[in-house]
Structure formats: C-alpha cells, structure tokens
Amino acid sequence: MRAVLHAVDDLMMPNVDPRTLKRMMESMGMKNTEIDAKRVIIEGVEKDIIIDNPSVTMIEMQGNRSFQVVGEVSERTKEKEAMEITKDDIEMVKEQAGISDDEAARKALEETGGDIAEAILKLKGGKG
C-alpha cells in the first residue's frame, strides 16, 4: 500500500519527501489513517463490488471522510427476488383505488415492488 500511496503522491507532488508531504497535509488539516480490513463490499442496486485483501486509507479533511481502497476486485450480480402478489393484495388495491381491473391492480403492485399503499395512490393518480 505504501508503494501505491507513494506513487500517487509522486504524481501529485513530484520530488517531495513523503514525511514532508505528511507534515504539509497535517498542516492543512488532513489526516490519513490506515484501516485494517479483510474485505470491502460495496452494495449496489444491480450488483455488488467485492474487494478482497484490501488496503484501506481513510482521509479526513474539513470534517469529511473519504476512503481510498486498493485490492483484488470482483463483482457479484444480484438476482432479482421473485415478488409474490396475492389475490388478496389485488382485491385490496382494486377496492381502495375504486377500480375493477385486476391487471391494472397487478401492474401497479409490480411497479411499486408490492407496496399496497403506494399502488393504491398510483392508481388514484396521487403518485407516479
């Protein structure tokens, strides 16, 4: 990790001693902290990014924290969960939305991830 950080430091400020750079960063209120981690997982909507054997550096500046992560990267695609929409759900949505169309109620439930209240609002024109 140090080699990676030094390489990055050299790109930003060539010919600056790492200790001098560290003092300069501290004088600007920047603080670097190495974090001992086994794995870093970034959970996305459609896929997760997994970083094994990471070197993690937390950089604190002006009350904000950012993280620099270097390691072995892999991705895992998420499978969409099968949504179960019951006849009772469809009936409830139809009744509350004041409609008689089963397919419209089913479609609204599918579009709202099975959220009955949101499906009713959608059909009543209050949302979406």
SENU-977900 format. One line per 4 residues: number of its first residue (from 1); their letters; for each residue x, z, y of C-alpha. Coordinates in pm, 1 decimal, padded with zeros to 6 digits. Example, Ala and Ser with C-alpha at 12.3 -4.5 7.8 and 13.67 -1.06 7.14 Angstrom:
1 = AS = 01230.0 00780.0 -00450.0 ~ 01367.0 00714.0 -00106.0
This chain:
1 = MRAV = 00000.0 00000.0 00000.0 ~ 00276.9 00083.0 00239.4 ~ 00419.4 -00266.0 00190.6 ~ 00082.4 -00416.3 00275.3
5 = LHAV = 00041.5 -00195.9 00583.0 ~ 00393.3 -00269.3 00698.8 ~ 00334.0 -00641.8 00654.2 ~ 00017.4 -00616.3 00863.0
9 = DDLM = 00197.7 -00402.3 01120.8 ~ 00478.7 -00658.2 01140.2 ~ 00226.2 -00933.5 01209.5 ~ 00065.0 -00735.3 01490.1
13 = MPNV = 00384.0 -00596.2 01645.0 ~ 00699.6 -00755.1 01508.2 ~ 01028.5 -00565.9 01535.5 ~ 00858.7 -00226.4 01583.0
17 = DPRT = 00973.0 00058.9 01363.1 ~ 00683.3 00194.6 01151.3 ~ 00745.6 00550.6 01279.8 ~ 00736.4 00426.5 01638.4
21 = LKRM = 00418.3 00237.2 01566.4 ~ 00264.3 00550.4 01414.8 ~ 00352.6 00753.9 01727.2 ~ 00208.8 00480.6 01950.6
25 = MESM = -00113.5 00479.5 01751.2 ~ -00138.5 00859.2 01769.7 ~ -00084.5 00848.2 02146.2 ~ -00379.6 00604.9 02170.2
29 = GMKN = -00595.5 00844.7 01971.2 ~ -00574.3 00651.1 01646.1 ~ -00531.0 00839.1 01321.4 ~ -00462.2 00689.6 00976.9
33 = TEID = -00544.3 00884.8 00662.3 ~ -00475.8 00771.6 00308.1 ~ -00769.9 00838.9 00076.4 ~ -00714.2 00897.6 -00294.0
37 = AKRV = -00978.5 00680.2 -00463.2 ~ -01036.4 00549.4 -00815.9 ~ -01284.9 00275.8 -00727.5 ~ -01472.3 00142.0 -00425.5
41 = IIEG = -01818.0 -00008.7 -00473.8 ~ -01998.4 -00199.6 -00200.9 ~ -02363.9 -00221.3 -00299.6 ~ -02517.4 -00541.8 -00173.0
45 = VEKD = -02869.1 -00677.6 -00195.4 ~ -02791.4 -00953.5 -00445.6 ~ -02451.5 -00843.3 -00577.6 ~ -02210.8 -00551.7 -00579.9
49 = IIID = -01842.1 -00580.1 -00494.4 ~ -01619.5 -00355.2 -00705.9 ~ -01262.3 -00277.7 -00605.4 ~ -01059.7 -00111.9 -00881.7
53 = NPSV = -00727.9 00066.3 -00828.7 ~ -00779.4 00068.2 -00452.2 ~ -00551.9 00176.6 -00173.7 ~ -00785.5 00307.3 00094.4
57 = TMIE = -00684.4 00390.0 00450.8 ~ -00928.9 00549.7 00691.4 ~ -00861.4 00467.4 01056.0 ~ -01019.0 00696.8 01315.1
61 = MQGN = -01036.4 00588.4 01678.0 ~ -01266.4 00696.9 01960.7 ~ -01499.8 00878.5 01723.7 ~ -01540.2 00577.1 01493.9
65 = RSFQ = -01408.6 00546.2 01140.5 ~ -01315.9 00222.6 00970.7 ~ -01169.5 00167.8 00627.0 ~ -00906.8 -00070.6 00501.9
69 = VVGE = -00934.9 -00133.1 00127.5 ~ -00687.8 -00325.0 -00088.5 ~ -00722.5 -00359.9 -00465.4 ~ -00846.3 -00559.4 -00763.9
73 = VSER = -01177.4 -00718.8 -00658.6 ~ -01463.1 -00819.0 -00888.8 ~ -01829.6 -00892.1 -00832.5 ~ -02140.4 -00798.7 -01024.4
77 = TKEK = -02464.0 -00992.3 -00969.4 ~ -02774.1 -00776.5 -00965.8 ~ -03063.5 -00866.7 -01189.7 ~ -03398.7 -00864.5 -01020.7
81 = EAME = -03621.7 -00596.1 -01160.1 ~ -03946.0 -00716.4 -01309.8 ~ -04227.5 -00595.2 -01091.9 ~ -04540.1 -00478.6 -01270.4
85 = ITKD = -04857.2 -00544.7 -01076.1 ~ -05158.1 -00390.4 -01245.7 ~ -05520.3 -00498.2 -01233.2 ~ -05596.2 -00163.9 -01062.2
89 = DIEM = -05342.2 -00246.0 -00787.2 ~ -05505.4 -00585.4 -00732.2 ~ -05853.2 -00431.8 -00720.3 ~ -05741.3 -00163.4 -00473.8
93 = VKEQ = -05582.1 -00422.3 -00242.0 ~ -05887.8 -00650.4 -00259.9 ~ -06128.1 -00365.1 -00187.7 ~ -05928.8 -00217.7 00101.6
97 = AGIS = -05845.1 -00556.3 00256.2 ~ -06203.8 -00676.1 00223.5 ~ -06122.4 -00987.7 00018.6 ~ -06240.6 -01119.7 -00319.5
101 = DDEA = -05944.8 -01345.3 -00412.0 ~ -05735.1 -01198.6 -00698.4 ~ -05448.9 -01444.9 -00639.5 ~ -05420.7 -01361.2 -00268.4
105 = ARKA = -05403.7 -00990.9 -00352.8 ~ -05140.7 -01053.2 -00624.9 ~ -04934.1 -01271.0 -00391.4 ~ -04943.6 -01006.5 -00116.5
109 = LEET = -04831.4 -00741.1 -00366.1 ~ -04545.6 -00962.9 -00488.5 ~ -04432.9 -01036.7 -00132.3 ~ -04430.3 -00666.8 -00043.5
113 = GGDI = -04249.1 -00553.7 -00357.0 ~ -04560.7 -00389.4 -00498.5 ~ -04628.9 -00178.8 -00186.7 ~ -05009.1 -00146.7 -00188.4
117 = AEAI = -05046.6 -00023.3 00170.2 ~ -04821.2 -00297.8 00306.7 ~ -05007.6 -00561.7 00102.4 ~ -05339.5 -00444.1 00247.9
121 = LKLK = -05201.0 -00458.7 00601.5 ~ -05057.6 -00804.5 00534.8 ~ -05395.4 -00935.8 00416.9 ~ -05574.8 -00779.4 00711.4
125 = GGKG = -05335.7 -00962.2 00945.9 ~ -05169.0 -00644.9 01069.6 ~ -04825.3 -00726.2 00926.4 ~ -04613.5 -01017.3 00808.6
